[in-house]
Amino acid sequence: MIKRRNSPFSFSAEDFDESVDSFGAFDPFHSDAPVRHAAASDAGGQAEGGDAADEVRPPLELDLTNHFLIAMPSMLDPIFGGTVVYLCEHNHNGALGVVINKPTDMTMDVLFDRINLKLEIQPDTPDAMPELYRRPVMFGGPVQVERGFVLHSSSEKYSSTLQVTDDVALTTSKDVLEAVAHGDGPERVLVTLGCSGWSPGQLEGEIGRNGWLTVKADPAIIFELPVEQRFTAALALLGIDPVMLSGDAGRA
């Protein structure tokens, strides 16, 4: 159960899904979920919902699962401007991802304390704290900001996990963080508060209006590079230097 609070970065153990339901139980595209598109330009029309559960649909012409979205200078939205988003799912229902380069002021050790997880390794001094525990928690996007999302290397199956690729998964259940705290969790971990969601057709419209560049993701950028280097590194996958970007033209 998700608890609503005035402070978007303050949460407790209940904010991580501890059920045994599949990841599909969390639906950011549901009508009561605050899906937010980036304000590169005016939003287009909304796709109407329907009973499409049993409908056989053709593959998407543009499937950006396991891709980076890199904000263009035309992205004037205060949330998404200057960001890199890792897309975990893109289908006929819309798109779901997490921002990977927008840190909060919370570090992993503070997170563990707030959700009542005891670290297996207790450092004698702050300087002795393992590097993983000193990493910042990211702001993943404006959808469900009270909820935790864990992007990680795919070594184990957890209670509520979306398998993105053979190497990357997204988990919302607390058990993955319990494993990390105990020292036997995934080797690569990035935790966010909130996620980024687009309803059907919105992301494609933003790309068409020069809001985003897209490129197949490199997990090393997500898990290994310092936060401040991720935007430039994602652009480098396209052979682009940030000074080359212009808000007037571009192609995703």
C-alpha positions, -999 to +999 in steps of 0.1 A: +000+000+000+013+034-010+010+062+016+005+098+004+027+124+021+035+160+016+072+153+015+079+134-018+112+120-006+101+107+028+087+072+029+086+041+050+088+004+044+051+003+033+061+023+002+078-007-013+055-033-025+058-063-002+031-084-019+039-115-039+019-102-069+037-097-102+050-064-114+020-061-136-001-054-105+015-019-106-001-001-135+012+035-140-012+038-170-043+032-149-068+061-149-060+072-113-022+072-118-007+106-125+008+099-159+030+129-169+043+137-203+072+160-207+064+196-218+084+198-250+053+212-266+015+211-262+002+176-255-017+158-282-050+140-279-054+112-254-059+077-266-092+063-254-091+034-231-109+002-238-112-035-230-080-044-249-068-072-226-079-098-251-072-078-283-044-091-305-023-061-315+005-059-340+040-051-327+048-014-321+065+003-350+088+019-325+097-002-294+120+018-272+123-007-244+159-008-231+167+026-247+178+059-232+156+090-238+180+120-238+163+154-233+168+179-261+173+216-254+137+221-265+127+201-234+117+231-212+100+210-186+116+216-152+113+179-144+127+164-175+150+191-188+186+178-189+176+142-180+184+108-192+155+083-188+160+046-190+129+030-206+119-003-189+088-009-209+072+004-241+040-011-255+005-003-266-004+009-231+023+035-231+059+038-218+075+034-183+110+044-173+131+060-146+153+091-147+189+080-140+207+113-136+186+134-111+198+126-076+179+134-044+196+144-012+190+109+002+217+083+001+213+045+002+222+042+038+196+067+048+171+049+027+178+016+044+174+033+078+140+047+068+126+014+056+139-004+087+167-024+071+198-032+091+230-032+071+251-064+072+282-043+072+283-017+100+312+008+093+330+022+122+332+057+106+313+074+077+344+072+056+344+034+060+309+031+045+309+009+014+305+029-018+272+014-026+256+026+006+268+062-001+252+064-036+224+089-040+188+077-045+175+091-078+143+110-085+129+086-111+100+108-123+067+124-113+046+092-113+041+076-079+069+096-062+062+080-029+071+046-042+105+030-046+118+015-079+150-006-080+168-009-113+193-037-110+214-064-126+194-095-131+208-121-107+178-132-088+140-132-091+121-110-066+085-108-057+076-079-080+100-077-109+098-066-145+125-083-166+137-057-191+166-076-206+187-106-197+209-082-178+186-055-164+154-058-143+131-033-124+118-043-090+093-026-067+092-052-039+113-046-008+130-080-009+156-068-034+167-041-009+167-066+019+192-087-002+214-056-008+214-047+029+224-083+038+252-082+013+239-108-011+219-087-035+225-077-071+260-063-079+245-034-098+217-013-082+201+021-088+172+031-066+147+058-076+117+074-060+090+076-085+090+067-122+082+083-155+052+073-175+036+082-208+001+072-220-003+057-255+011+079-282+025+106-259+061+096-261+060+091-298+045+126-301+073+142-280+100+125-300+084+137-332+084+173-318+121+170-311+118+165-274+140+135-271+169+117-287+169+080-284+196+054-283+200+018-271+210+018-235+244+009-221+240-006-186+275+007-176+262+043-179+234+035-155+254+016-129+290+025-132+293+062-141+290+091-117+257+108-120+271+140-135+287+121-164+256+101-175+240+127-198+272+133-217+280+096-219+245+088-232+250+115-259+283+099-268+266+067-277+252+088-307+285+104-313+272+137-301+289+163-279+265+184-258+277+217-274+264+203-308+228+201-295+203+226-308+167+230-298+157+240-334+163+207-351+171+171-344+162+135-351+155+107-326 
